[in-house]
């Protein structure tokens, strides 16, 4: 009897985990998976390689909170957020934009060089038409190195700070500097400048950026990010992660954005990230990239096998399908 009850409880827990993970992964499933053919590039380390710090940072589910924080921080720049409002469909197609952003991070982090180059060229084509004037009357152009740097640096700094707050294995100061330096290699492909090369320099640059200010466009984006069109259950989990993101954001930027975190936001956020790690495991794209380079895949950390890979290294997925691997 006790064994039967235990098995029933374990089955219920697993059913809950699978349901939660599928709902979360569905948010990232609105763009083509960027590493679908990555195993065709056998031995290609990509831009960063399997020994990079970046592979470990982006593989941890805490990176989901880092991506959310990056979107918030980026909105504090009036010209950058004007470009988002004027030239994206984030309100009518929020999950499409989220999926495309996730796909870009996945491709540039874990992809082979052809996949990195394809992702970068796609962004460059989009940037050609992103120009205009912000609500405070300043012109903006997505190809401007300074604006590109804000987008790149804000995302890098967000991944880094969320890692320090919520990752299963927090980076040492030396590893944090390595992560920042590795990320400059991605920013350089889009012409971003300046790009600080150490963790302290990067945090100071983002927190003290002189061009940040409230704006009409920012208010709309923040309102959307704080009340997105999600089902009740998913939104509850999302708001926990949003608070976790806000709690790691510099006070000056929080004041500009008009957001604050509750007193328990970090503790609750830590529990929320642990739940993500329990439900999702580590990035299936990390597993694919390791397999592409003949490195051992830590299957004890991977709960969603990527397309085309099994625990034994075969060609048919033997675990749950991971869908989008950009988390």
NUMAR-712541 format. One line per field, with one value per residue (C-alpha): x, y, z; chain; residue in one letter. Coordinates in nm, 2 decimals, padded with zeros to 4 digits. Each point is the difference from the previous one (the first is absolute). Layout:
BEGIN
x <- c(X ...)
y <- c(Y ...)
z <- c(Z ...)
cadena <- c(A ...)
residuo <- c(a ...)
***
This chain:
BEGIN
x <- c(00.00 00.28 00.18 -00.32 -00.05 00.36 -00.02 -00.32 00.15 00.31 -00.22 -00.20 00.33 00.13 -00.33 00.02 00.36 -00.07 -00.31 00.19 00.29 -00.21 -00.19 00.34 00.16 -00.30 00.08 00.32 -00.14 -00.11 00.32 00.20 00.24 00.35 00.20 -00.21 00.29 00.29 00.11 00.08 00.29 00.19 00.30 -00.09 00.04 -00.18 00.09 00.05 00.07 -00.08 00.26 -00.15 -00.17 -00.29 -00.11 -00.05 -00.17 -00.25 -00.07 -00.13 -00.38 00.09 00.08 -00.38 -00.01 00.31 -00.17 -00.31 00.22 00.18 -00.32 -00.09 00.34 00.01 -00.33 00.17 00.17 -00.25 00.14 00.05 -00.35 -00.15 00.15 -00.17 -00.34 00.02 00.14 -00.11 -00.32 00.06 -00.36 -00.17 00.26 00.18 00.09 00.14 00.24 00.09 00.07 00.21 00.21 00.04 00.10 00.26 00.16 -00.01 00.16 00.28 00.08 -00.03 -00.01 00.27 00.16 -00.24 -00.29 00.15 00.06 -00.35 -00.15 00.21 -00.08 -00.37 00.03 00.20 -00.27 -00.26 00.21 00.01 -00.35 00.00 00.05 -00.22 -00.04 -00.07 -00.26 00.27 00.09 00.33 00.06 00.07 00.15 00.04 00.33 00.15 00.28 -00.10 -00.37 00.11 00.24 -00.28 -00.21 00.30 00.15 -00.34 -00.07 00.35 -00.01 -00.34 00.11 00.30 -00.19 -00.28 00.27 00.15 -00.34 -00.17 00.23 00.06 00.37 00.09 00.30 00.32 00.13 00.25 -00.28 -00.22 00.26 00.05 -00.37 -00.01 00.30 -00.15 -00.32 00.19 00.07 -00.37 -00.05 00.29 -00.18 -00.27 00.24 -00.08 00.22 00.10 00.01 00.15 00.22 -00.03 -00.30 00.06 00.04 -00.31 -00.22 00.12 -00.05 -00.36 -00.10 00.15 -00.09 -00.06 -00.27 -00.26 -00.33 -00.37 -00.19 -00.35 00.12 00.16 -00.32 -00.19 00.27 00.02 -00.38 00.00 00.28 -00.17 -00.34 00.05 -00.27 00.05 -00.23 -00.06 00.23 00.28 -00.02 00.03 00.33 00.11 -00.06 00.22 00.28 -00.06 00.04 00.32 00.13 -00.10 00.17 00.34 -00.04 00.19 -00.21 00.06 -00.14 -00.29 -00.09 00.01 -00.22 -00.24 00.03 00.09 00.05 -00.16 00.21 -00.01 00.05 00.35 -00.10 -00.32 00.19 00.26 -00.27 -00.16 00.33 00.04 -00.35 00.11 00.31 -00.21 -00.26 00.22 00.35 00.29 -00.01 -00.04 00.19 00.30 -00.04 00.00 00.30 00.20 -00.10 00.11 00.34 00.02 -00.02 -00.18 -00.36 -00.10 -00.33 -00.07 -00.06 -00.19 -00.37 -00.10 00.20 00.06 -00.12 00.22 00.18 -00.06 00.17 00.21 00.09 -00.23 -00.20 -00.35 -00.11 -00.06 -00.10 -00.28 00.04 00.16 -00.15 00.18 00.35 00.07 -00.03)
y <- c(00.00 00.25 -00.09 00.07 00.33 00.10 -00.09 00.19 00.31 -00.03 -00.02 00.31 00.20 -00.11 00.09 00.34 00.05 -00.09 00.22 00.30 -00.05 -00.04 00.32 00.19 -00.14 00.09 00.37 -00.05 -00.21 00.28 00.01 -00.27 -00.18 00.14 -00.32 -00.24 -00.10 00.06 -00.36 00.04 00.22 -00.26 00.13 00.36 00.18 00.31 00.35 -00.08 -00.38 -00.27 00.12 00.35 00.14 00.12 -00.35 -00.07 00.33 -00.01 -00.37 00.06 00.07 00.32 00.14 00.03 00.26 00.16 00.04 00.16 00.24 00.09 00.11 00.21 00.17 00.06 00.19 00.27 00.15 00.22 -00.04 -00.37 -00.06 00.24 -00.24 -00.29 00.17 00.14 -00.30 -00.32 -00.18 -00.07 00.07 -00.19 -00.28 00.00 -00.37 00.04 00.27 -00.20 -00.31 00.19 00.16 -00.34 -00.15 00.27 -00.06 -00.38 00.03 00.24 -00.19 -00.36 00.00 -00.11 00.29 -00.03 00.02 00.30 00.18 -00.07 00.14 00.31 00.07 -00.03 00.26 00.23 -00.02 00.09 00.29 00.16 00.13 00.09 00.37 00.30 00.26 -00.06 00.18 00.23 00.11 -00.19 -00.20 -00.37 -00.27 -00.36 -00.01 00.27 -00.17 00.18 -00.11 -00.35 00.00 00.09 -00.30 -00.24 00.12 00.02 -00.36 -00.12 00.18 -00.15 -00.36 00.07 00.15 -00.26 -00.27 00.16 00.01 -00.33 -00.24 -00.35 00.08 00.37 00.12 00.09 00.36 -00.14 -00.20 00.31 00.20 -00.29 00.00 00.37 -00.02 -00.30 00.19 00.29 -00.24 -00.02 00.37 00.07 -00.19 00.27 00.29 00.08 00.26 00.05 -00.34 -00.02 -00.31 -00.07 -00.06 00.31 00.23 -00.14 00.04 00.36 00.08 -00.13 00.15 00.34 00.04 00.38 -00.04 -00.18 00.17 -00.07 00.02 -00.06 -00.31 -00.13 00.03 -00.21 -00.27 -00.02 -00.02 -00.28 -00.19 00.03 -00.12 -00.23 -00.20 -00.33 -00.25 00.05 -00.29 00.09 00.37 -00.08 -00.18 00.27 00.28 -00.19 00.00 00.36 00.10 -00.21 00.20 00.34 -00.09 -00.02 00.32 00.31 00.24 00.29 -00.20 -00.13 00.36 00.09 -00.29 00.06 -00.36 -00.14 -00.34 -00.12 -00.07 -00.38 00.03 -00.16 -00.29 -00.07 00.05 -00.25 -00.25 00.08 -00.06 -00.33 -00.10 00.08 -00.21 -00.29 00.02 00.09 -00.12 00.16 00.12 -00.27 00.22 -00.03 -00.38 00.02 00.23 -00.23 -00.30 00.19 00.03 -00.36 00.12 -00.20 00.11 00.03 -00.18 00.02 00.38 -00.03 -00.06 00.08 -00.17 00.23 -00.11 -00.27 -00.11 -00.27 -00.07 -00.26 00.25 -00.15 00.18 -00.03 00.19 -00.24 00.25 00.26 00.23 00.32 00.23 00.32 -00.04 00.37 -00.03)
z <- c(00.00 00.10 -00.33 -00.20 00.17 -00.06 -00.37 -00.04 00.17 -00.22 -00.31 00.11 00.05 -00.34 -00.17 00.16 -00.11 -00.36 -00.01 00.14 -00.23 -00.31 00.08 00.05 -00.31 -00.21 00.06 -00.19 -00.28 -00.24 -00.22 -00.18 00.22 -00.10 00.07 -00.20 -00.22 00.24 00.01 -00.38 00.12 00.19 00.19 -00.05 00.34 -00.11 00.12 00.36 00.03 00.25 00.26 00.01 00.31 -00.22 -00.08 00.37 00.08 -00.28 00.05 00.36 00.01 00.20 -00.35 -00.05 00.28 -00.15 -00.34 00.17 00.20 -00.32 -00.17 00.30 00.02 -00.37 00.02 00.22 -00.31 -00.17 -00.35 00.02 00.13 -00.26 -00.26 00.17 00.01 -00.36 -00.18 00.19 00.06 00.36 00.10 -00.28 -00.02 00.34 -00.01 -00.35 00.11 00.32 -00.21 -00.26 00.28 00.16 -00.33 -00.06 00.35 -00.06 -00.35 00.10 00.32 -00.10 -00.38 -00.24 -00.19 -00.30 00.25 00.18 -00.33 -00.12 00.33 -00.01 -00.37 00.08 00.27 -00.23 -00.27 00.26 00.13 -00.35 00.04 00.37 00.02 00.10 00.27 00.37 00.20 00.14 -00.35 -00.05 -00.31 00.03 -00.23 00.10 -00.19 00.23 00.20 00.32 -00.02 -00.09 00.29 00.24 -00.12 00.01 00.33 00.18 -00.09 00.09 00.34 00.06 -00.06 00.22 00.30 -00.01 00.00 00.31 00.17 -00.11 -00.18 00.13 -00.03 00.04 -00.20 00.17 -00.06 -00.26 -00.17 00.00 -00.18 -00.25 -00.07 -00.07 -00.23 -00.19 -00.05 -00.16 -00.29 -00.07 00.03 -00.24 -00.28 00.01 00.04 00.36 00.16 00.27 00.17 00.35 00.04 00.37 00.23 00.22 -00.30 -00.16 00.30 00.05 -00.36 00.00 00.33 -00.08 -00.36 -00.06 -00.27 00.22 00.08 00.02 -00.33 -00.14 -00.18 00.31 00.19 -00.26 -00.01 00.39 00.02 -00.25 00.17 00.34 -00.13 -00.31 -00.16 00.18 00.16 00.37 00.11 -00.24 00.09 00.37 -00.06 -00.24 00.26 00.24 -00.25 -00.09 00.36 00.02 -00.30 00.14 00.33 -00.17 -00.20 00.11 00.21 -00.24 -00.29 00.21 00.08 -00.37 -00.09 00.29 00.13 00.34 00.15 00.32 00.30 -00.06 -00.37 00.00 00.22 -00.19 -00.33 00.11 00.07 -00.34 -00.18 00.19 -00.12 -00.36 00.04 00.14 -00.28 -00.30 00.08 -00.18 -00.36 -00.26 -00.24 00.24 -00.04 -00.38 -00.01 00.23 -00.21 -00.32 00.16 00.12 00.36 00.27 00.05 00.37 -00.05 00.37 -00.05 -00.33 00.03 -00.36 -00.27 -00.30 -00.35 -00.14 00.31 00.26 00.33 -00.18 -00.28 -00.26 -00.26 00.14 00.31 00.29 00.26 -00.01 -00.30 00.10 -00.26 00.02 00.15 00.07 00.37)
cadena <- c(A A A A A A A A A A A A A A A A A A A A A A A A A A A A A A A A A A A A A A A A A A A A A A A A A A A A A A A A A A A A A A A A A A A A A A A A A A A A A A A A A A A A A A A A A A A A A A A A A A A A A A A A A A A A A A A A A A A A A A A A A A A A A A A A A A A A A A A A A A A A A A A A A A A A A A A A A A A A A A A A A A A A A A A A A A A A A A A A A A A A A A A A A A A A A A A A A A A A A A A A A A A A A A A A A A A A A A A A A A A A A A A A A A A A A A A A A A A A A A A A A A A A A A A A A A A A A A A A A A A A A A A A A A A A A A A A A A A A A A A A A A A A A A A A A A A A A A A A A A A A A A A A A A A A A A A A A A A A A A A A A A A A A A A)
residuo <- c(x x x x x x x x x x x x x x x x x x x x x x x x x x x x x x x x x x x x x x x x x x x x x x x x x x x x x x x x x x x x x x x x x x x x x x x x x x x x x x x x x x x x x x x x x x x x x x x x x x x x x x x x x x x x x x x x x x x x x x x x x x x x x x x x x x x x x x x x x x x x x x x x x x x x x x x x x x x x x x x x x x x x x x x x x x x x x x x x x x x x x x x x x x x x x x x x x x x x x x x x x x x x x x x x x x x x x x x x x x x x x x x x x x x x x x x x x x x x x x x x x x x x x x x x x x x x x x x x x x x x x x x x x x x x x x x x x x x x x x x x x x x x x x x x x x x x x x x x x x x x x x x x x x x x x x x x x x x x x x x x x x x x x x x)
***
